[in-house]
Amino acid sequence: HETAHDAIWIEPFYTDADVFIPEMVNWTPQGVLRWIKVARGDPDAEQIANTYIANIASEAGHVMKGHSIELMKLVARYPGKHLTVIDVPAGTELGNDLRLAAAGLGYVKKAVSFFTQLQRRRNTEMIKNLSPALGTLIRENPDLAKKHVLKVLVKLGSAHERVRHPLQERGEKIVYHVKA
């Protein structure tokens, strides 16, 4: 998902989903709260989205900035969605290691191997965090608790290809979409 077009590609899945879980490594509670406010359509959502887009656009060398901008625009276009995060938070050992390894990918071959190992640990953390994150969301939102089937869109990049297998083994019904 390294292009802005990929954010547009998920639009029909986003509009159909009850819950959206974006890939958001090294998140902070304040950062996630901004995304949640935009997804809910809070009164200050437009200002939050515009500020986020302006800040991301100004970041030099940010590989994902086009994707992040388009994803925030998508979230802002369809207010009323529930959003939660299962990715690795900032300040954790794994989050710090991922940030450092990602920064070194272009410079050191050894970093690629290390980053791959970290991604495996990250996948495990994300799977472990899914049920608690959804449980909290359901408890806090009666409209979700009433649903017989909960549609959850988890937006992940190619580094997380192995996430779906453990979820299927747990008995989750997975519809897996790959952009060719």
Salt bridges, closest charged atoms under 4 A:
ASP6 OD1 - LYS179 NZ 3.19
GLU11 OE1 - ARG77 NH2 3.30
ASP16 OD1 - LYS151 NZ 3.18
ASP18 OD1 - LYS147 NZ 3.18
GLU23 OE1 - HIS1 NE2 3.04
GLU23 OE2 - ARG122 NH2 2.92
GLU23 OE2 - HIS160 NE2 2.63
ASP42 OD2 - ARG40 NH2 2.90
ASP44 OD2 - LYS37 NZ 3.83
GLU59 OE1 - HIS62 NE2 3.58
GLU70 OE2 - LYS73 NZ 3.46
ASP87 OD2 - ARG122 NH2 2.53
GLU125 OE2 - LYS128 NZ 3.21
ASP143 OD2 - HIS82 NE2 2.94
GLU172 OE2 - ARG170 NH2 3.23
